Amino acid sequence: MTDGQRTPVIIDCDTGVDDALALLFAVRHPALDVRAITCVAGNTDVDGVVRNTLTVLEQAGAPHIPVARGAERPLIEAPRSARHVHGHDGMADLGLPEPAREPADVDAVTLLRREILASPRPVTLIPTAPLTNIALLLRTHPEVVRNIERIVFMGGAAAVGNATPVAEFNVWHDPEAAAILLTAGVPITMYGLDVFTRVVVPAAEVRRLRASDEPGARLAGELLAHRPAHPDSRPDDPSETAGGLGDAGAVCAVVDPQGLTTHRLPVDVSLAPGPTRGMTIVDRRPRPGESELHEGTREQPLVDVALDVDVERYVKLYLATVEG
């Protein structure tokens, strides 16, 4: 398969455990041309994200891919990490060696602009992190929109949140950035918590990956074991541990969009202080309500919101790709 037949993608991440799973898949799938990876604070601090990203690429045996350091904090809020989920180093505290690879000598926004405009075919952006870098790109270099095919982002929820009862972590971490993304003027797919939590690799497959002699597959197994599908699973007992793919499902959706059931719906982001801040307000009503009838309607971005997923299909796709 030539580069002209592969889908050019750029991943914007906060590598963490499930971002690492996404990277392992992306660099090994023959249909994807990973042109760049940009890093942002989220699961851990941005320097840790850069280190983790370079480490994953080395463990995967990936070819040279430029990796750039991006925003170290949200547009307005202070940074708030998720080390309690991803480990102190953001990578399950596996004790992986320091990477020999070096990041690019440009910042994330510069790299994003360069690679998007240089691509011979429109690029698909896959943000699996808080959307700060993407918002800065869109506001600083709006001309990139002409060469963006689609944005498939992991974030948001139509139902229940995780950072708060109603807000998902990536959007909650930088709600203003998410609001900017929604007005990008390109097709957008929201791979949110409604499908994110459902794609789970069975325990037997996790055990097999952990026993692999191939470093990338073995790393995928160790990372999956750190992401138990059920709160009462014990990562120290490999016989029990089934692992959630998390962010990697968003990359699977780029390769195989038919595995998702999406509905094109108006989506807004709550920016007001208080318990709803960071909530993605997904309007699933079949008709306008009293608010619109009395106060009029306002234009809202339409987003392809993922509401169902073929779990077995994406698990098989992931395993076949990572084990290669």
Secondary structure, 3 states (H helix, E strand, C coil): CCCCCCEEEEEEECCCHHHHHHHHHHHHCCCEEEEEEEECCCCCCHHHHHHHHHHHHHHHCCCCCCEEECCCCCCCCCCCCCHHHHCCCCCCCCCCCCCCCCCCCCCHHHHHHHHHHHCCCCEEEEECCCCHHHHHHHHHCHHHHHHEEEEEEECCCCCCCCCCCCCCHHHHHCHHHHHHHHCCCCCEEEECHHHHCCCEECHHHHHHHHCCCCHHHHHHHHHHHHCECCCCCCCCCCCCCCEECCCHHHHHHHHCHHHEEEEEEEEEECCCCCCCCCCEEECCCCCCCHHHHHHCCCCCCEEEEEEEECHHHHHHHHHHHHHC
